[in-house]
Amino acid sequence: MEWKNLLDIKSALVLQKKSEIKDLDVAFVEGAITSQKQEKKLLEIRKESKRLVAIGACACVGMPSSQRNLFDQMTREEIKNILIRFQYADKVKRLSEVVTVDDQVPGCPMDENIFLNVVNKYLKEFGII
Amino acid sequence: MHDLDLSLADISKIEGKAACNVKVRNGNVQDVKFSIAEYKRFYTQAIRGKDIIALPQLTARICGTCSNAHLLCALKAVENAIGLTPTEQTITLRKLLNYGLIIRDHALHLYVFVLPDLFGHDSILDFDEKIPEEHKLLDDTFSVKSVGNNLSKRVGGRSVHAPFLTVGGFTKLPTTQDLQKSIPELQAIREKILNLMEILAQKDKKLNRDDIVFAGLSDDEYSFLYGDLKRSDGETVPSEKYGEFLEHKAIPYSHASGYKFAGNVYMVGALARLNLAKEKLHPATQKSASKYLNLFPSTNIFHNNLAQAIEILHAIDSSIDIIKKFEVKEEKPVIAPRHEGTGIGVIEAPRGTLYYRLEVDNAGKIKSGQIVVPTGQNQIGIEGSISKFLNDNINNLEEKEKISLEIEKIVRAYDPCMSCASHFLKIKWM
């Protein structure tokens, strides 16, 4: 609760409608990258953020979201139409395969203590506390 | 009379990504498309060849919110496939874990997603701490959620992706003493939930759907985990036959398929459960919430919110009862036999009926699986509700922003979960 007044949340669809991804101090990004559209969005977020933190296993290491990368030829054939229809990328990537990642909060679910440490670290780095 | 082309790309305050497109010409609603915009992770394919012991913890990753519902449903399907009967203690602990999930998951939806709409804010974080009512609700948001979290943590080791649950039982058991710590916490949030019910009853909106049926699993103690599938038109389907009644509907513009139930558009979730079985709620809940329970059965889809609040109270009262009578005894998980079989698991996840069907080979590996989640089942109904609202109101609404907000409120009332809906359902190409 004491964070409420320290943080200015610019974009978090799960919490609020208003969203402005511009000139951010820190971007926290969860999930793996499975389409070109997502890759483009991640590049835009990186461009607008001084620091970028990967949140959770999918963002940090790709799994389990990237399980389709390990499918055999027959299974690939089976899902091929869906990949084409919705313009999936050939391969699912973790964030660090697309952009520079400054910090990682691994785990599924993410490790809460590491997350708190990262938030505190950046609150200090940006002179907020 | 007016024209409108609305493309609502990112619906906010829901689980995951969804979109809605609307076309109006001369005041006539010509087209409404509600679509789920999450990409698939292909769980249907990925689970093949996985071991029965590993499967439940893997499919729990389908969802970060109701992961424990997936875990419980997968365990049930695996155990049914291999003919394993869990002990009474295991069943009781699973019920407790699930009540913790119901408290936390419904609270997240009601406080974080729904309440801002009722107080004219964009976000729960915009609530004004100088206004006593808003300050209290902000505090309640976190305290109610944490009581649910604590209960699930004490039982399963973590509130999300509980690590101690396995096929046949628990790899680590809670202590009686630790469980009892939840009793005063649960008692302390009762008053907060009654307050929440009053707010929802007073302030929530109205959108009646007299043209749909309601469906849900129901047993004598409203446990969410057992019983047969009931329908509001009087039909009852044994839960293991549920899959046979589901009619798959391809929705070409959505990442997830929709479903009909024996030809009908239907709704699953708290409203459906309460419409079908309010007399099975815990006696203390029935007593405290009697004023609100008189509103059910209801066809107002916004009553799904009030129904969730009532279910939180039921989860509180049921958990207190269980813990008071419960003494944890040392017990190892029942060893899982490995042989061929097919198992069905059906439970009521927070958002509605969740269905698993697994085929296992004689080495205990998954041959194939099918998973149907609540949001897939509600998808056609959500689109229909948006259409109904627009048809009834389009000539009174001018600003796009206002229309978007009203559409979002309808979607939020269903409490959909897009990450669940989009990751494994098979698309049939037209």
Boltz contact constraints between the chains, C-beta under 6 A:
constraints:
  - contact:
      token1: [A, 4]
      token2: [B, 125]
      max_distance: 6.0
  - contact:
      token1: [A, 13]
      token2: [B, 10]
      max_distance: 6.0
  - contact:
      token1: [A, 13]
      token2: [B, 12]
      max_distance: 6.0
  - contact:
      token1: [A, 15]
      token2: [B, 123]
      max_distance: 6.0
  - contact:
      token1: [A, 16]
      token2: [B, 122]
      max_distance: 6.0
  - contact:
      token1: [A, 16]
      token2: [B, 123]
      max_distance: 6.0
  - contact:
      token1: [A, 17]
      token2: [B, 12]
      max_distance: 6.0
  - contact:
      token1: [A, 17]
      token2: [B, 122]
      max_distance: 6.0
  - contact:
      token1: [A, 18]
      token2: [B, 122]
      max_distance: 6.0
  - contact:
      token1: [A, 34]
      token2: [B, 39]
      max_distance: 6.0
  - contact:
      token1: [A, 64]
      token2: [B, 61]
      max_distance: 6.0
  - contact:
      token1: [A, 65]
      token2: [B, 41]
      max_distance: 6.0
  - contact:
      token1: [A, 67]
      token2: [B, 46]
      max_distance: 6.0
  - contact:
      token1: [A, 68]
      token2: [B, 42]
      max_distance: 6.0
  - contact:
      token1: [A, 75]
      token2: [B, 45]
      max_distance: 6.0
  - contact:
      token1: [A, 79]
      token2: [B, 42]
      max_distance: 6.0
  - contact:
      token1: [A, 82]
      token2: [B, 427]
      max_distance: 6.0
  - contact:
      token1: [A, 109]
      token2: [B, 160]
      max_distance: 6.0
  - contact:
      token1: [A, 109]
      token2: [B, 161]
      max_distance: 6.0
